[in-house]
C-alpha cells in the first residue's frame, strides 16, 4: 500500500476570506517526482485545470514550470486576493498509485472546522468537486454530521451552494465542477455546455469552468 501524504500545509488561512478545499495532489507530488510543467505547490499538476482557469479569469500570465518563480506567482495571487488553500485530506493509503479520490483508503482528514474556528475571517469554502464519494464536499459533510452542524441548501443547481453556522457566523460552501480532466465527461454532458458549444464550436471545458468559477473568486 502506498502511503499518500499531503505535501503542502494549509496556505494563507490567517488572511483568507475564502478557502479552496480539495483532497490530495497526485502521488508524484508526495514523492517529488514531477512531470515537466508541474509546479511544486497546491494544484500544481500540469494535468490539472485550477491554475489555468484562474490564469484566464485574472490574466495572471502564470508560468507552468517547476520553478520557485512559478510558486511565488501563485502565492502572491492568493495573498493579494485573500484566498487560502486547505485541502481536507491529510493522508490516505492507496492500493493503486494514482490520483483518484475513490481509490483513497484509511483516509485521515484535516480538521477544517478547527481552522474555521481559529480564523474568523473565512466566510466561504470553495470545494473543487461535488458530493461524490471521497470528494472534498463528501468528507466535509461527514465532518459536519459528526459535529452536529447542519448544512442549509441555498442553491441546488450546479455549482451547489450551502450555508451553515459556526461560532456565531454564517459560512457558505460552493461545490464547483472539479478542475480535472476526469470531470470533463460530466461537463461535456451538461445541457448548458452543449448549448454553448453549439453556439461557439471553439468553446471548451476550461471556458465552461471559467464561466462557472468567475463569480466565486
C-alpha positions in Angstrom: 0.0 0.0 0.0 1.3 3.4 -0.9 1.1 6.0 1.9 -0.1 9.1 0.2 0.6 12.1 2.4 -0.3 15.7 1.6 3.0 17.5 0.8 1.7 21.0 1.5 0.3 22.6 4.7 -2.7 24.9 4.5 -1.8 28.2 3.0 -2.8 31.8 3.9 -5.6 30.9 6.3 -4.8 33.8 8.6 -5.6 36.3 5.9 -8.2 34.5 3.9 -11.9 35.2 3.5 -12.3 32.3 1.1 -10.5 28.9 1.1 -10.1 26.4 -1.7 -10.8 22.9 -0.5 -9.7 19.7 -2.4 -8.4 16.3 -1.4 -4.8 15.3 -2.3 -2.5 16.2 -5.2 -1.2 13.3 -7.4 1.1 10.9 -5.6 4.1 12.2 -7.6 3.9 15.4 -5.6 4.4 13.4 -2.4 7.4 11.6 -3.8 8.7 14.8 -5.6 8.9 13.0 -9.0 7.5 15.9 -11.1 6.3 15.9 -14.7 7.5 18.7 -17.0 5.3 21.7 -16.3 4.3 20.7 -12.8 4.6 23.4 -10.2 5.7 22.3 -6.7 2.7 23.8 -4.9 -1.0 23.2 -4.3 -2.9 22.3 -7.5 0.4 22.4 -9.4 -0.2 19.4 -11.6 0.3 20.2 -15.3 -2.7 17.9 -15.9 -5.0 20.0 -13.5 -7.1 22.9 -14.5 -7.4 25.1 -11.5 -4.5 27.4 -12.2 -5.2 27.6 -16.0 -8.8 28.6 -15.0 -7.6 31.3 -12.6 -5.0 32.4 -15.1 -7.7 33.1 -17.6 -10.1 34.8 -15.2 -7.4 37.2 -13.8 -4.9 37.4 -16.7 -2.1 36.3 -14.4 0.4 35.3 -17.0 1.4 32.3 -14.9 4.4 30.2 -15.6 3.8 26.4 -15.7 7.1 25.0 -14.7 8.9 23.5 -11.7 10.5 26.7 -10.5 10.4 29.0 -7.5 9.1 31.8 -9.7 6.0 29.8 -10.6 5.4 29.0 -6.9 5.9 32.7 -6.0 3.4 33.8 -8.6 0.7 31.6 -7.2 1.4 32.6 -3.6 1.3 36.3 -4.4 -2.0 35.9 -6.2 -3.6 34.1 -3.3 -2.4 36.6 -0.7 -3.5 39.5 -2.9 -7.0 38.1 -3.3 -7.4 37.0 0.4 -7.6 33.4 -0.8 -6.4 30.4 1.2 -6.0 26.7 0.5 -6.9 24.0 2.9 -7.3 20.6 1.4 -9.4 18.4 3.6 -7.3 15.1 3.3 -4.1 14.9 5.3 -3.2 11.4 4.2 -4.6 8.1 2.7 -3.5 4.7 1.7 -3.7 3.5 -1.9 -3.6 0.0 -3.4 -3.1 1.6 -6.8 -0.8 4.6 -7.1 -3.0 7.1 -8.9 -4.8 10.4 -8.2 -8.3 9.1 -8.0 -10.4 10.2 -4.9 -12.3 6.9 -5.0 -9.1 5.0 -4.6 -8.2 6.5 -1.2 -8.4 4.2 1.8 -7.8 4.7 5.5 -8.3 8.4 5.0 -7.1 10.8 7.7 -8.8 14.2 7.4 -7.6 17.6 8.4 -9.8 19.4 10.9 -11.2 22.1 8.7 -13.8 23.0 11.3 -11.0 23.8 13.7 -9.4 26.1 11.2 -12.7 27.9 10.6 -13.0 28.5 14.3 -9.4 29.7 14.5 -9.6 32.1 11.5 -12.8 34.0 11.8 -12.4 36.0 8.6 -13.1 32.9 6.5 -16.7 33.1 5.1 -16.6 30.8 2.1 -15.4 27.3 1.2 -14.8 26.6 -2.4 -14.9 22.8 -2.9 -13.0 21.6 -6.0 -15.7 18.9 -6.6 -19.1 17.8 -5.6 -20.5 15.3 -3.1 -19.4 12.1 -4.8 -17.7 9.6 -2.5 -14.3 10.7 -1.2 -14.6 14.2 -2.7 -14.0 17.3 -0.6 -17.7 18.0 -0.1 -18.3 14.4 0.8 -15.7 14.5 3.6 -16.8 17.9 4.8 -20.4 16.7 5.1 -19.1 13.8 7.3 -17.2 16.2 9.5 -20.3 18.4 9.9 -22.5 15.5 10.7 -20.1 14.3 13.4 -20.1 17.9 14.9 -23.8 18.2 14.7 -23.7 21.0 12.1 -26.5 21.3 9.6 -25.9 22.4 6.0 -28.7 24.5 4.6 -29.4 24.5 0.9 -29.0 27.9 -0.7 -29.0 26.8 -4.4 -29.3 23.2 -5.5 -28.2 23.7 -9.1 -24.5 23.2 -10.1 -22.5 24.7 -8.6 -24.5 23.8 -5.4 -24.4 26.3 -2.6 -25.0 25.6 1.1 -24.5 27.5 4.3 -24.0 26.7 7.9 -23.5 28.5 11.2 -20.3 28.2 13.2 -19.1 30.4 16.1 -21.9 32.9 15.6 -21.2 33.5 11.9 -22.7 32.1 8.6 -20.3 30.3 6.3 -21.1 29.5 2.7 -19.9 26.4 0.7 -19.7 26.3 -3.1 -19.3 22.9 -4.8 -17.6 23.7 -8.1 -17.2 21.3 -11.0 -13.8 19.6 -10.4 -10.9 21.2 -12.2 -9.7 17.8 -13.5 -9.6 16.0 -16.8 -11.7 13.2 -15.2 -14.6 15.7 -14.8 -14.6 16.7 -18.4 -17.1 13.9 -19.2 -19.6 15.4 -16.8 -19.0 18.9 -18.2 -19.5 17.6 -21.8 -22.8 16.0 -20.9 -24.2 19.2 -19.4 -27.1 20.7 -21.4 -25.7 24.2 -20.8 -22.3 23.2 -22.1 -23.8 21.5 -25.2 -25.8 24.7 -26.0 -22.8 27.0 -25.6 -20.7 24.6 -27.7 -23.3 24.6 -30.4 -23.3 28.4 -30.5 -19.5 28.6 -30.4 -17.6 25.5 -31.6 -14.4 26.8 -30.1 -15.9 26.8 -26.6 -14.2 24.2 -24.4 -14.3 22.6 -21.0 -11.9 25.2 -19.5 -14.0 28.0 -20.9 -17.1 26.4 -19.2 -15.3 26.3 -15.8 -14.0 29.9 -16.2 -17.6 30.9 -16.6 -18.7 28.9 -13.5 -15.7 29.8 -11.3 -15.5 33.5 -12.0 -18.4 34.7 -9.8 -17.0 32.9 -6.7 -13.3 34.0 -7.0 
